[in-house]
Amino acid sequence: MTQSRFVLSRNFSRSTTYDQVDGRKTNPLADADSSSSSERERTSNIAKSGEKPPTNEPFVKNLFVGKFDTKMLIFPEILTKDEVEELNQLVEPVEKFFTQQLDSAAIDRNSKIPEEVFQQLKEFGLFGQIIPMEYGGLGFSATQLARMAEVTTLDPSIYVTLGAHQAIGLKGILLQGTDQQKAKYLPKLATGEHIAAFCLTESGSGSDAASIKTHATLSEDGKTYFLNGEKLWISNGGIAEIMTVFAKTKVTKPTVRCIVICFLSPAFYCFFFYL
Ligand SMILES: Cc1cc2nc3c(=O)[nH]c(=O)nc-3n(C[C@H](O)[C@H](O)[C@H](O)COP(=O)(O)OP(=O)(O)OC[C@H]3O[C@@H](n4cnc5c(N)ncnc54)[C@H](O)[C@@H]3O)c2cc1C
């Protein structure tokens, strides 16, 4: 596991590809919101008609009598026979590598994942598991990812490296990136040529993300951001090329608390999420 503590004090020029995204407009949770509002509408209509609402059997109570209501859960998605076979073909060599070749004790002893191990992980495509195939990733669903994780978790250091890279480090680009940004960043992240990190925690801020002190200040000419602050416990912090850094910007409206997420890379991109 490669973690690092580092102090940020940099300024970044806006490139012509600078972008701003309103998290509320593109938030994937919006779909969940609209489905829950139609659910509320349906419930209200049933109440008005005097009809008895449908009831489910108690989910947790049923677990104790061996009944498992899979309809209650989003996962696992059902894979087709072909998908299962294809997944097994991908998992098999990875499992062999993790159980027969990998020296996890040496990784712990040396606090370092050897370069040849990194190379093998890249060849398996493990840095691109959740990245769509069009960008060179494996395009895994949550079920496929979970199956592969049964193997990659055999070495916790490797799992944290892969997890920080894709579950958090590059997730902002996947969820909120423009097509142009995805095309620019995702292919190299999928192959592992670029490693991603997610920089949120600070010495005075852990679970309470809103209390971060790192701030990004726009210069008077509006061309440059000055990023100042300190981050720690950043998985992949010492090896990442792409970092998603959480920083606060100046609050312009009293009702809005603004956190800016910056992608640090050769060209600087910025996403704003208004909270
Ligand atoms: C292996 C590892 C990898 C990590 N990688 C990263 C990384 O890549 N990037 C990154 O930014 N950070 C990373 N972290 C840091 C991690 O995100 C923080 O440790 C985490 O956010 C918790 O913060 P904290 O340790 O300051 O604990 P605190 O926030 O100080 O919490 C201390 C305790 O209080 C409890 N607590 C906190 N708030 C409440 C509340 N409101 N109500 C009840 N209980 C509460 C917590 O559950 C916890 O038990 C990593 C940590 C580990 C262990």
The ligand as an SDF file (V2000), in Angstrom:
LIG
                    3D

 53 58  0  0  0  0  0  0  0  0999 V2000
   -6.2140    2.0780    4.6630 C   0  0  0  0  0  0  0  0  0  0  0  0
   -6.6640    3.5000    4.5960 C   0  0  0  0  0  0  0  0  0  0  0  0
   -6.6340    4.1530    3.3920 C   0  0  0  0  0  0  0  0  0  0  0  0
   -7.0550    5.4790    3.3150 C   0  0  0  0  0  0  0  0  0  0  0  0
   -7.0160    6.1000    2.1080 N   0  0  0  0  0  0  0  0  0  0  0  0
   -7.4400    7.3610    2.0080 C   0  0  0  0  0  0  0  0  0  0  0  0
   -7.4250    8.0330    0.7430 C   0  0  0  0  0  0  0  0  0  0  0  0
   -7.0410    7.4710   -0.2780 O   0  0  0  0  0  0  0  0  0  0  0  0
   -7.8460    9.3040    0.6750 N   0  0  0  0  0  0  0  0  0  0  0  0
   -8.2960    9.9710    1.7680 C   0  0  0  0  0  0  0  0  0  0  0  0
   -8.6940   11.1210    1.6170 O   0  0  0  0  0  0  0  0  0  0  0  0
   -8.3150    9.3750    2.9990 N   0  0  0  0  0  0  0  0  0  0  0  0
   -7.8910    8.1040    3.1340 C   0  0  0  0  0  0  0  0  0  0  0  0
   -7.9030    7.4780    4.3500 N   0  0  0  0  0  0  0  0  0  0  0  0
   -8.3370    8.2160    5.5170 C   0  0  0  0  0  0  0  0  0  0  0  0
   -9.7750    7.8830    5.9070 C   0  0  0  0  0  0  0  0  0  0  0  0
  -10.6680    8.3150    4.9200 O   0  0  0  0  0  0  0  0  0  0  0  0
  -10.0690    8.5420    7.2450 C   0  0  0  0  0  0  0  0  0  0  0  0
   -9.3090    7.8020    8.1550 O   0  0  0  0  0  0  0  0  0  0  0  0
  -11.5380    8.4940    7.5670 C   0  0  0  0  0  0  0  0  0  0  0  0
  -12.1930    9.4940    6.8130 O   0  0  0  0  0  0  0  0  0  0  0  0
  -11.8100    8.6910    9.0380 C   0  0  0  0  0  0  0  0  0  0  0  0
  -11.2700    9.8800    9.4630 O   0  0  0  0  0  0  0  0  0  0  0  0
  -10.4140    9.9290   10.8240 P   0  0  0  0  0  0  0  0  0  0  0  0
   -9.4440    8.7870   10.8300 O   0  0  0  0  0  0  0  0  0  0  0  0
   -9.8750   11.3220   10.9750 O   0  0  0  0  0  0  0  0  0  0  0  0
  -11.4650    9.6300   11.9540 O   0  0  0  0  0  0  0  0  0  0  0  0
  -12.5790   10.6390   12.6170 P   0  0  0  0  0  0  0  0  0  0  0  0
  -13.3190   11.2930   11.5340 O   0  0  0  0  0  0  0  0  0  0  0  0
  -11.7950   11.5220   13.5640 O   0  0  0  0  0  0  0  0  0  0  0  0
  -13.4320    9.6060   13.3840 O   0  0  0  0  0  0  0  0  0  0  0  0
  -12.9500    8.9490   14.5750 C   0  0  0  0  0  0  0  0  0  0  0  0
  -14.0440    8.0280   15.0910 C   0  0  0  0  0  0  0  0  0  0  0  0
  -15.2520    8.7620   15.3880 O   0  0  0  0  0  0  0  0  0  0  0  0
  -16.3500    8.2170   14.6730 C   0  0  0  0  0  0  0  0  0  0  0  0
  -17.2100    9.3300   14.2010 N   0  0  0  0  0  0  0  0  0  0  0  0
  -16.8410   10.3450   13.4030 C   0  0  0  0  0  0  0  0  0  0  0  0
  -17.8750   11.1760   13.1910 N   0  0  0  0  0  0  0  0  0  0  0  0
  -18.9290   10.6440   13.8490 C   0  0  0  0  0  0  0  0  0  0  0  0
  -20.2860   11.0450   14.0120 C   0  0  0  0  0  0  0  0  0  0  0  0
  -20.7720   12.1440   13.4600 N   0  0  0  0  0  0  0  0  0  0  0  0
  -21.0980   10.2590   14.7710 N   0  0  0  0  0  0  0  0  0  0  0  0
  -20.6250    9.1340   15.3500 C   0  0  0  0  0  0  0  0  0  0  0  0
  -19.3370    8.7080   15.2370 N   0  0  0  0  0  0  0  0  0  0  0  0
  -18.5000    9.4550   14.5050 C   0  0  0  0  0  0  0  0  0  0  0  0
  -15.7470    7.4650   13.4880 C   0  0  0  0  0  0  0  0  0  0  0  0
  -16.5940    6.3880   13.0620 O   0  0  0  0  0  0  0  0  0  0  0  0
  -14.4500    6.9350   14.0880 C   0  0  0  0  0  0  0  0  0  0  0  0
  -14.6770    5.7350   14.8000 O   0  0  0  0  0  0  0  0  0  0  0  0
   -7.5140    6.1520    4.4740 C   0  0  0  0  0  0  0  0  0  0  0  0
   -7.5610    5.4600    5.6910 C   0  0  0  0  0  0  0  0  0  0  0  0
   -7.1490    4.1620    5.7580 C   0  0  0  0  0  0  0  0  0  0  0  0
   -7.2240    3.4590    7.0800 C   0  0  0  0  0  0  0  0  0  0  0  0
  1  2  1  0
  2  3  1  0
  2 52  2  0
  3  4  2  0
  4  5  1  0
  4 50  1  0
  5  6  2  0
  6  7  1  0
  6 13  1  0
  7  8  2  0
  7  9  1  0
  9 10  1  0
 10 11  2  0
 10 12  1  0
 12 13  2  0
 13 14  1  0
 14 15  1  0
 14 50  1  0
 15 16  1  0
 16 17  1  0
 16 18  1  0
 18 19  1  0
 18 20  1  0
 20 21  1  0
 20 22  1  0
 22 23  1  0
 23 24  1  0
 24 25  2  0
 24 26  1  0
 24 27  1  0
 27 28  1  0
 28 29  2  0
 28 30  1  0
 28 31  1  0
 31 32  1  0
 32 33  1  0
 33 34  1  0
 33 48  1  0
 34 35  1  0
 35 36  1  0
 35 46  1  0
 36 37  1  0
 36 45  1  0
 37 38  2  0
 38 39  1  0
 39 40  1  0
 39 45  2  0
 40 41  1  0
 40 42  2  0
 42 43  1  0
 43 44  2  0
 44 45  1  0
 46 47  1  0
 46 48  1  0
 48 49  1  0
 50 51  2  0
 51 52  1  0
 52 53  1  0
M  END
$$$$
